[in-house]
Amino acid sequence: MTLTIFFLIITIQRREISVEKAFHQEQVEKLYEQIKDRQVMVHHLL
């Protein structure tokens, strides 16, 4: 059995970003969540 643990450190900083960059970042985060959900689903099937 293999146990994989990921550590994620988030640093929050105030900064001004453009609307385009904010929209792009939101799309990237949505895609990341979709991929993560697929990985979990595949893991449960195995």
MARVEX-376103 format. One record per atom (N, C-alpha, C): x, y, z. Coordinates in pm, whole numbers, plus 50000, padded with zeros to 5 digits. Each point is the difference from the previous one (the first is absolute). Layout:
<sites>
XYZ;...
</sites>
This chain:
<sites>
500854988350000;499155011750000;500905012450000;499625009749919;500775012349989;499165011650053;500605007950086;499325011750055;500725012449949;499275008349929;500565012349946;499355011750071;500825008750055;499485011650073;500575012649934;499115009349969;500405012749942;499835011050105;501005008650012;499905011550088;499905012549913;499055008350031;499775012149923;500045011950095;500905009449972;500125012150080;499515011649914;499055007450054;499435011249927;500385013050071;500555009249924;500335013250052;499075010049934;499315007750082;499055009749948;500625013950006;500015006649883;500525013549991;498995008649924;499835012250046;499125009149929;500745005749879;499344999549886;500595006249882;498895002549898;500235009449916;499035003449897;500274991249878;498944993549950;500144992249878;498915004249902;500284998149874;499045004049898;498854990149994;498925004149939;498824991649985;500344987649919;500825001649897;500374988749916;500804989750079;500945004750080;500804990750080;499144992950104;499075007350060;499114993950100;499144989349935;499465002749881;499184990349928;500834987749963;501215002349952;500884988949963;500314991350121;500325006350112;500324992650121;498804991750046;498815005649989;498794992850038;499804987749912;500265001449870;499874988749908;501034989150033;501225004050031;501054990550036;499604992250126;499475007150098;499594993450124;498864990149976;499065003649915;498894990949967;500524987449933;500925001649905;500574988449932;500774991250097;500735006250092;500764992550100;499054991750087;498885006050040;499024992850081;499394988349922;499735002049871;499444989349918;500984988449989;501265003049979;501014989549989;500144992750132;499995007550110;500114993850132;498814990750026;498805004349962;498814991650017;500114987249917;500525001149879;500184988049916;501004990450063;501085005550056;501004991450063;499404992650118;499185006650078;499364993550115;499064989149951;499255002849894;499064990249947;500754987649949;501105001949929;500784988949950;500604992050116;500465007250101;500574993350117;498984991050067;498755004550009;498964991950064;499624987949915;500215000849869;499664988849913;501034988950010;501215003350041;501074990050006;499924991750123;
</sites>
